[in-house]
Amino acid sequence: MARPYSPTLLGYVLLGLLNQLPRSGYDVRMEMETTPMGHFSSSPGSIYPALQLLKKNGFIDSEVIHRSRLKPREVFHLTEKGKKALSAWLHKRLAVSDLRDNLSELMLRFRFMEDIASGQETLRFLQDFRRKARTYASILKSQTRTQAESSLHFALSLQREISMIQMHIDWADQAMSAFEATEPNTP
C-alpha cells in the first residue's frame, strides 16, 4: 500500500501563500522572486508541478478565471485538507536540531502563523524557539571549551555559530516583547 502524500517544504510554503490569498502560479512565482523566499526556485519547472501535486492530493483546488483580452488564469486556493495540513505543520514541535538544520523552515512557519495561530500560540512558539536556541548555544559553548585547545579553526567556527544563535535569541526576545504588547491578557 502506498504511503499517503505529505507536502514537501515547498508544498507547505505554497499552502502558506495560498492561505494568505488565492493566487495563480504566476502570482506565486512573483511572490517568491520579490520576498525573502528567494532561496526557493521560482521557476515554472518547480512551482507548477508542486501546485499540481497539491491539487491532485486534495490540499488545494482551483478555478479558471476568464478575463477579457487576457488568457484564462488558474487561481489556486486551499481546501479544508490543505488548511489542516498547514495548521499541523505550523504547530509541529520544535527540536534543538531544528536550529541547526531547519532554521529557514522555522522562520517560514513563524511567517505563516499570522493567519492561523493565535497570539498566545505564536508566543508559545517564540518561547520554545528561544528555549531551544539557548540549549543549542549551550551545547556549542561546551564543544568550544573541549575543542579550543586542539583546533583554533574549529573553536572559531563554533564561536561564529554561537554568535548567530545569540542573534536568533535576541530576535525571539524582541518578537515576544512585540507580541506581549499586543496581547491584552498575556501571563
C-alpha positions as CSV (number, residue, x, y, z in Angstrom):
1,M,0.0,0.0,0.0
2,A,1.4,3.4,-1.0
3,R,2.1,5.9,1.7
4,P,-0.2,8.9,1.8
5,Y,1.2,12.0,0.2
6,S,2.7,14.6,2.6
7,P,3.7,18.0,1.3
8,T,7.4,18.9,0.9
9,L,8.7,22.1,2.4
10,L,7.9,23.8,-0.9
11,G,4.4,22.4,-0.7
12,Y,4.0,23.9,2.8
13,V,5.2,27.2,1.5
14,L,2.7,27.1,-1.3
15,L,0.0,26.2,1.2
16,G,1.0,29.2,3.4
17,L,1.0,31.6,0.5
18,L,-2.4,30.3,-0.7
19,N,-3.8,30.6,2.8
20,Q,-3.0,34.3,2.7
21,L,-4.9,34.7,-0.5
22,P,-5.8,32.7,-3.6
23,R,-3.1,33.1,-6.3
24,S,-2.2,31.9,-9.7
25,G,1.0,30.1,-10.3
26,Y,2.4,33.3,-11.8
27,D,1.4,35.2,-8.6
28,V,3.2,32.6,-6.5
29,R,6.4,32.9,-8.7
30,M,6.4,36.7,-8.3
31,E,6.0,36.4,-4.5
32,M,8.9,34.1,-4.4
33,E,11.1,36.3,-6.5
34,T,10.4,39.5,-4.6
35,T,10.5,38.3,-1.0
36,P,13.0,36.6,1.3
37,M,11.6,33.3,0.0
38,G,14.0,33.8,-2.9
39,H,16.0,30.7,-1.9
40,F,13.2,28.6,-3.3
41,S,13.2,28.2,-7.0
42,S,10.7,30.4,-8.6
43,S,11.0,28.6,-11.9
44,P,7.8,27.3,-13.5
45,G,9.5,23.8,-13.5
46,S,9.3,23.7,-9.7
47,I,6.2,25.8,-8.9
48,Y,3.6,24.4,-11.3
49,P,4.4,20.7,-10.7
50,A,4.2,21.3,-6.9
51,L,0.9,23.1,-7.3
52,Q,-0.5,20.2,-9.4
53,L,0.7,17.6,-6.9
54,L,-1.0,19.5,-4.1
55,K,-4.2,19.7,-6.2
56,K,-4.0,16.0,-7.1
57,N,-3.8,15.1,-3.4
58,G,-6.7,17.4,-2.4
59,F,-4.7,20.1,-0.5
60,I,-5.7,22.8,-2.9
61,D,-8.3,23.4,-5.6
62,S,-8.5,25.9,-8.4
63,E,-10.8,27.8,-10.6
64,V,-10.2,29.2,-14.0
65,I,-10.8,32.9,-14.3
66,H,-11.5,34.3,-17.7
67,R,-10.8,38.0,-18.3
68,S,-11.4,39.9,-21.5
69,R,-8.3,40.2,-23.7
70,L,-6.3,38.1,-21.3
71,K,-5.7,34.4,-21.4
72,P,-7.5,32.5,-18.6
73,R,-5.8,32.2,-15.3
74,E,-5.9,29.2,-13.0
75,V,-6.3,30.6,-9.4
76,F,-5.5,28.2,-6.6
77,H,-7.0,28.2,-3.1
78,L,-6.7,25.9,0.0
79,T,-9.2,23.2,0.7
80,E,-10.1,22.1,4.3
81,K,-7.5,19.3,4.0
82,G,-4.9,21.9,3.0
83,K,-5.8,24.2,5.9
84,K,-5.5,21.2,8.3
85,A,-2.1,20.2,6.9
86,L,-0.8,23.8,7.1
87,S,-2.0,24.1,10.7
88,A,-0.4,20.8,11.7
89,W,2.9,21.9,10.1
90,L,2.8,25.3,11.9
91,H,2.1,23.7,15.2
92,K,4.7,21.0,14.9
93,R,7.0,20.7,17.9
94,L,10.4,22.3,17.7
95,A,13.6,20.3,18.3
96,V,17.1,21.7,19.2
97,S,18.3,20.2,15.9
98,D,15.9,22.4,14.0
99,L,18.0,25.4,15.0
100,R,21.0,23.8,13.2
101,D,19.2,22.1,10.3
102,N,15.9,23.8,9.6
103,L,16.2,27.4,10.6
104,S,14.7,28.7,7.4
105,E,11.8,26.4,7.8
106,L,11.2,27.7,11.4
107,M,11.2,31.3,10.1
108,L,8.7,30.3,7.3
109,R,6.5,28.6,9.9
110,F,6.6,31.8,12.0
111,R,5.7,33.9,9.0
112,F,2.7,31.8,8.1
113,M,1.3,31.7,11.7
114,E,-0.2,35.1,11.3
115,D,-3.5,33.9,9.8
116,I,-3.7,30.5,11.6
117,A,-2.2,30.7,15.1
118,S,-3.5,32.9,17.9
119,G,-1.2,35.5,19.6
120,Q,-0.8,33.1,22.5
121,E,0.2,30.2,20.2
122,T,2.7,32.5,18.5
123,L,4.1,33.5,21.8
124,R,4.5,29.8,22.8
125,F,6.3,29.2,19.5
126,L,8.7,32.1,20.2
127,Q,9.3,30.9,23.8
128,D,10.0,27.4,22.6
129,F,12.3,28.8,19.8
130,R,14.2,30.8,22.4
131,R,14.5,27.9,24.8
132,K,15.8,25.6,22.0
133,A,18.2,28.2,20.8
134,R,19.6,28.7,24.3
135,T,20.0,24.9,24.6
136,Y,21.8,24.8,21.3
137,A,24.1,27.7,22.3
138,S,25.0,25.9,25.5
139,I,25.9,22.7,23.5
140,L,28.1,24.7,21.2
141,K,29.8,26.5,24.1
142,S,30.6,23.2,25.7
143,Q,32.1,21.9,22.5
144,T,34.2,25.1,22.2
145,R,35.6,24.6,25.7
146,T,36.6,21.0,24.9
147,Q,37.9,21.6,21.4
148,A,39.5,25.0,21.7
149,E,42.9,23.7,22.6
150,S,43.1,21.1,19.8
151,S,41.8,23.3,16.9
152,L,41.7,27.1,16.7
153,H,39.7,26.9,13.4
154,F,37.1,24.6,15.0
155,A,36.8,26.9,18.0
156,L,36.4,30.0,15.9
157,S,33.8,28.4,13.6
158,L,31.8,27.3,16.7
159,Q,32.1,30.9,18.0
160,R,30.6,32.2,14.8
161,E,27.7,29.7,15.1
162,I,27.2,30.8,18.8
163,S,27.0,34.4,17.7
164,M,24.4,33.5,15.1
165,I,22.3,31.6,17.6
166,Q,22.6,34.6,20.0
167,M,21.2,36.8,17.3
168,H,18.2,34.5,17.0
169,I,17.7,34.5,20.8
170,D,17.8,38.3,20.7
171,W,15.3,38.3,17.8
172,A,13.0,36.0,19.7
173,D,13.1,38.3,22.8
174,Q,12.2,41.3,20.6
175,A,9.4,39.4,18.8
176,M,8.0,38.2,22.2
177,S,8.0,41.7,23.5
178,A,6.1,42.9,20.4
179,F,3.5,40.2,20.8
180,E,3.2,40.7,24.5
181,A,2.5,44.4,23.9
182,T,-0.4,43.5,21.5
183,E,-1.9,40.7,23.7
184,P,-4.2,42.1,26.4
185,N,-4.1,39.1,28.8
186,T,-0.5,37.9,28.5
187,P,0.5,35.8,31.5
